Amino acid sequence: MLESGEHFFEGVEKLLEIWFEESSNGDDDLRNISRTDWENVLSNVNCEIISTSKNDIIDAFVLSESSMFVSKRRWILKTCGTTTPLKCLAQLLKLAEANGYNVVADLFYSRKNFTRPEAQRTPHQGFTEEVTYLDSIFPNGRSYCLGSMNLECWYLYTFSRSDIKISPQLKTGEKNFDSDPDQTIEILMQDLDPETMGIFYKNKFDNANGATVKSGIDTILPSMHIDDFLFDPCGYSMNGINDKGEYMTIHITPENQFSYVSFETNVALSNYRKLINQVINTFKPGKFIVTIFANKCSLAYETMKELEVEYSKGSHWKRTDMQCCNFPSYNLLFAQYSHAEKTGDNL
């Protein structure tokens, strides 16, 4: 438990992603949902909208606790601290239905194990509680734990359309659904380099752009249009979007006692090794987890096996765990690394 007066912030995020079945009306679009409605949804999560950016394909929201992304039929919410993202699901599904989407095609809820789980609010006080809550809405969902349950692990809950009625209002899906190419890589970093983390304090830079440029975040995926925010007294969030509708998001909790950085993108690459190296070299963590999701239409789908082999060559990182999962529509690679004696410059 927290000692009286002790400061702590849970950087570990809860990630919720929903794909809706394509509607028969080509004008249906989740981006038609108003900002007021989104603010009402987020009030159940206990966070607020700070900034927005958008293009013809995707809307991106920097939140008081991380980010939200909205495209035609996909919704992503990523929140840290003691937020309660699962509590907004009922309202989100009603809004989606009002905008033409009454079938959930795929749902993913994931998070790393919390640093201080006792500080969380219901229904996030444990993964069992989260699963029970999700099962009440999504019959036939599946829950998984990857990694070591008594050390470092990553939890995942998935639901895929299977002609299951979610509620009397939500109709069953069609089996001949054609998926769009989809892939997501997430890099979750802890025990960060103190000098690098010092960049993300308000007494170092007056604005977020200074921290973005100094750290090299702007060079990780140069095609991204960046919307960044530097918190007071410390902390950093950014969203990046490009003309293809791809996104990138980074969130930084820089305090030395519980430093945490998350990187996530759905940029389509046939191999993610170079990107992972760049992210790790930017933030210099002591340990990190990589997860990669890719569906059968994705460039990354057939290269994930190759990627797991390349990870272990000429590295100053020790791989402490690796697992692969094959789902009906997606492959998942989970890998965990800690810093070892330096024997090379790259992963």
Sequence and secondary structure as in RCSB ss.txt:
>XXXX:A:sequence
MLESGEHFFEGVEKLLEIWFEESSNGDDDLRNISRTDWENVLSNVNCEIISTSKNDIIDAFVLSESSMFVSKRRW
ILKTCGTTTPLKCLAQLLKLAEANGYNVVADLFYSRKNFTRPEAQRTPHQGFTEEVTYLDSIFPNGRSYCLGSMN
LECWYLYTFSRSDIKISPQLKTGEKNFDSDPDQTIEILMQDLDPETMGIFYKNKFDNANGATVKSGIDTILPSMH
IDDFLFDPCGYSMNGINDKGEYMTIHITPENQFSYVSFETNVALSNYRKLINQVINTFKPGKFIVTIFANKCSLA
YETMKELEVEYSKGSHWKRTDMQCCNFPSYNLLFAQYSHAEKTGDNL
>XXXX:A:secstr
   TT        EEEEEEE   S TT  GGGS HHHHHHHHHTTT  EEEEEE SSEEEEEETTEEEEEESSEE
EEEE TT  GGGGHHHHHHHHHHTT   EEEEEEEEE  SSGGG  TT SSHHHHHHHHHTTSTT EEEEEE TT
SSEEEEEEEE SS  SBTTB    TT      EEEEEEEES  HHHHGGGBTTT SSHHHHHHHHTGGGTSTT E
EEEEE SSB EEEEEE TTS EEEEEEE  GGG EEEEEE    S  HHHHHHHHHHH  SEEEEEEEEETTSTT
GGGHHHHHHHHTSS SEEEEEEEEEE SSEEEEEEEEEE S   S  
